[in-house]
Amino acid sequence: MSQQSSPTVFSAGLDIMEMYKPKPDRVKEFWTTLQDVWLALYGSSFPTVAAINGHSPAGGCLLSLCCEYRIMCPNYSIGLNETKLGIVAPKWFMSSMLGAIPYREAELALTSGRMFSTDEALKIGLIDEVASDKADAIAKSEKFLSQFAKIHPIARKLTKLNLRHSALEWMQENKELDLNIFISFVGQPIVQKSLEKYLEGLKAKQAK
Ligand SMILES: CC/C=C\C/C=C\CCCC/C=C/C(=O)SCCNC(=O)CCNC(=O)[C@H](O)C(C)(C)COP(=O)(O)OP(=O)(O)OC[C@H]1O[C@@H](n2cnc3c(N)ncnc32)[C@H](O)[C@@H]1OP(=O)(O)O
């Protein structure tokens, strides 16, 4: 459950203003912080559930994909919509999605930057359950977690971390490479132009 300033947003993803005209003194910290959050959450030895009580685009969707189980409230949207911004979901965003939905669904979703409604997300397996509201999402999360009381904690932890091993190992070994890809990618004029257009679209939507 994220504690957000907007009651209808679980997480709006990365701050686009950090990628639009990025400041050289901030960009490294920005990206390595995200890498570290992913490593900590995706690689957590604890069982994790995302109670998604709001829209969850891109980085927001990624946060939920780090968890083993996703419960979402109705009438929100979720997905890795990066291509809609003219950017590319990094390899580890993609592998997080592939841990939840079949390759074919992921390919269609990622290439089109599709955002799914709660019901659509349930249908493809991007979320595991629908909750009627925030309290129900918390109750369902507790129910999911309580099943592990009967499972040996070391057996559960090693099983989870073995399943996630190759993605985690890739990141641990390639943090610097991944950072350099990010910096050179967002620095391209064509990418900056796309982000500018996307931001204009957000502002125009808000002005309506
Ligand atoms: C080979 C190459 C390999 C690798 C490439 C490397 C790197 C590139 C990949 C980087 C990965 C990126 C991940 C991301 O997370 S990108 C961010 C994606 N997020 C979005 O698209 C969300 C956009 N926002 C919305 O859809 C809506 O705002 C939302 C969240 C549904 C809420 O809607 P609503 O309540 O109606 O609010 P408004 O739309 O009116 O927005 C209010 C206000 O917030 C600003 N805003 C919204 N989201 C963001 C954001 N993510 N960053 C910055 N600002 C945001 C919006 O513009 C409004 O601002 P204002 O100042 O006008 O109040």
The ligand as an SDF file (V2000), in Angstrom:
LIG
                    3D

 63 65  0  0  0  0  0  0  0  0999 V2000
   17.3280    0.9310  -24.9020 C   0  0  0  0  0  0  0  0  0  0  0  0
   16.8480    1.8260  -23.8190 C   0  0  0  0  0  0  0  0  0  0  0  0
   16.7650    1.1770  -22.5190 C   0  0  0  0  0  0  0  0  0  0  0  0
   16.4190    1.7960  -21.4280 C   0  0  0  0  0  0  0  0  0  0  0  0
   15.9010    3.1750  -21.4480 C   0  0  0  0  0  0  0  0  0  0  0  0
   16.2230    3.8340  -20.2590 C   0  0  0  0  0  0  0  0  0  0  0  0
   15.3360    4.5290  -19.5700 C   0  0  0  0  0  0  0  0  0  0  0  0
   13.9940    4.9990  -19.9280 C   0  0  0  0  0  0  0  0  0  0  0  0
   12.9350    4.3080  -19.1030 C   0  0  0  0  0  0  0  0  0  0  0  0
   12.5190    5.0220  -17.8800 C   0  0  0  0  0  0  0  0  0  0  0  0
   11.3830    4.2970  -17.2050 C   0  0  0  0  0  0  0  0  0  0  0  0
   10.2750    5.2050  -16.8700 C   0  0  0  0  0  0  0  0  0  0  0  0
    9.3710    4.9010  -15.9740 C   0  0  0  0  0  0  0  0  0  0  0  0
    8.2670    5.8220  -15.5830 C   0  0  0  0  0  0  0  0  0  0  0  0
    7.6830    5.6420  -14.5460 O   0  0  0  0  0  0  0  0  0  0  0  0
    7.8610    7.1190  -16.6050 S   0  0  0  0  0  0  0  0  0  0  0  0
    6.4670    7.9070  -15.8580 C   0  0  0  0  0  0  0  0  0  0  0  0
    5.1880    7.3190  -16.3780 C   0  0  0  0  0  0  0  0  0  0  0  0
    4.0700    7.9230  -15.7200 N   0  0  0  0  0  0  0  0  0  0  0  0
    2.9990    8.3260  -16.3690 C   0  0  0  0  0  0  0  0  0  0  0  0
    2.8870    8.1950  -17.5740 O   0  0  0  0  0  0  0  0  0  0  0  0
    1.9230    8.9510  -15.5340 C   0  0  0  0  0  0  0  0  0  0  0  0
    1.3430   10.1390  -16.1900 C   0  0  0  0  0  0  0  0  0  0  0  0
    0.3040   10.6790  -15.3510 N   0  0  0  0  0  0  0  0  0  0  0  0
   -0.9740   10.2810  -15.4380 C   0  0  0  0  0  0  0  0  0  0  0  0
   -1.3490    9.4180  -16.1990 O   0  0  0  0  0  0  0  0  0  0  0  0
   -1.9320   10.9650  -14.5190 C   0  0  0  0  0  0  0  0  0  0  0  0
   -1.3290   12.1480  -14.0320 O   0  0  0  0  0  0  0  0  0  0  0  0
   -2.3430   10.0850  -13.3220 C   0  0  0  0  0  0  0  0  0  0  0  0
   -1.1490    9.4940  -12.5780 C   0  0  0  0  0  0  0  0  0  0  0  0
   -3.2680    8.9570  -13.8110 C   0  0  0  0  0  0  0  0  0  0  0  0
   -3.1300   10.9770  -12.3120 C   0  0  0  0  0  0  0  0  0  0  0  0
   -4.1880   11.5980  -12.9960 O   0  0  0  0  0  0  0  0  0  0  0  0
   -4.9000   12.8600  -12.3220 P   0  0  0  0  0  0  0  0  0  0  0  0
   -5.2290   12.5640  -10.9120 O   0  0  0  0  0  0  0  0  0  0  0  0
   -6.0200   13.2610  -13.2400 O   0  0  0  0  0  0  0  0  0  0  0  0
   -3.7660   13.9730  -12.2430 O   0  0  0  0  0  0  0  0  0  0  0  0
   -3.1920   14.8860  -13.4110 P   0  0  0  0  0  0  0  0  0  0  0  0
   -3.0580   14.1180  -14.6620 O   0  0  0  0  0  0  0  0  0  0  0  0
   -4.0270   16.1150  -13.4920 O   0  0  0  0  0  0  0  0  0  0  0  0
   -1.7330   15.2130  -12.8890 O   0  0  0  0  0  0  0  0  0  0  0  0
   -1.5060   16.0750  -11.7850 C   0  0  0  0  0  0  0  0  0  0  0  0
   -0.1390   16.6960  -11.9010 C   0  0  0  0  0  0  0  0  0  0  0  0
    0.8770   15.6660  -11.7950 O   0  0  0  0  0  0  0  0  0  0  0  0
    1.7540   15.7200  -12.9450 C   0  0  0  0  0  0  0  0  0  0  0  0
    2.2370   14.3590  -13.1700 N   0  0  0  0  0  0  0  0  0  0  0  0
    1.5200   13.2360  -13.2590 C   0  0  0  0  0  0  0  0  0  0  0  0
    2.3170   12.1810  -13.3780 N   0  0  0  0  0  0  0  0  0  0  0  0
    3.5830   12.6510  -13.3770 C   0  0  0  0  0  0  0  0  0  0  0  0
    4.8580   12.0330  -13.4760 C   0  0  0  0  0  0  0  0  0  0  0  0
    5.0140   10.7120  -13.6060 N   0  0  0  0  0  0  0  0  0  0  0  0
    5.9530   12.8250  -13.4140 N   0  0  0  0  0  0  0  0  0  0  0  0
    5.8430   14.1640  -13.2740 C   0  0  0  0  0  0  0  0  0  0  0  0
    4.6480   14.8170  -13.1770 N   0  0  0  0  0  0  0  0  0  0  0  0
    3.5380   14.0580  -13.2280 C   0  0  0  0  0  0  0  0  0  0  0  0
    0.8390   16.2590  -14.0010 C   0  0  0  0  0  0  0  0  0  0  0  0
    1.5920   16.7800  -15.0590 O   0  0  0  0  0  0  0  0  0  0  0  0
    0.1400   17.3650  -13.2030 C   0  0  0  0  0  0  0  0  0  0  0  0
    1.0800   18.4040  -12.9390 O   0  0  0  0  0  0  0  0  0  0  0  0
    0.6870   19.9410  -12.6750 P   0  0  0  0  0  0  0  0  0  0  0  0
    1.9810   20.6310  -12.4010 O   0  0  0  0  0  0  0  0  0  0  0  0
    0.0450   20.4080  -13.9280 O   0  0  0  0  0  0  0  0  0  0  0  0
   -0.2460   19.9240  -11.4970 O   0  0  0  0  0  0  0  0  0  0  0  0
  1  2  1  0
  2  3  1  0
  3  4  2  0
  4  5  1  0
  5  6  1  0
  6  7  2  0
  7  8  1  0
  8  9  1  0
  9 10  1  0
 10 11  1  0
 11 12  1  0
 12 13  2  0
 13 14  1  0
 14 15  2  0
 14 16  1  0
 16 17  1  0
 17 18  1  0
 18 19  1  0
 19 20  1  0
 20 21  2  0
 20 22  1  0
 22 23  1  0
 23 24  1  0
 24 25  1  0
 25 26  2  0
 25 27  1  0
 27 28  1  0
 27 29  1  0
 29 30  1  0
 29 31  1  0
 29 32  1  0
 32 33  1  0
 33 34  1  0
 34 35  2  0
 34 36  1  0
 34 37  1  0
 37 38  1  0
 38 39  2  0
 38 40  1  0
 38 41  1  0
 41 42  1  0
 42 43  1  0
 43 44  1  0
 43 58  1  0
 44 45  1  0
 45 46  1  0
 45 56  1  0
 46 47  1  0
 46 55  1  0
 47 48  2  0
 48 49  1  0
 49 50  1  0
 49 55  2  0
 50 51  1  0
 50 52  2  0
 52 53  1  0
 53 54  2  0
 54 55  1  0
 56 57  1  0
 56 58  1  0
 58 59  1  0
 59 60  1  0
 60 61  2  0
 60 62  1  0
 60 63  1  0
M  END
$$$$
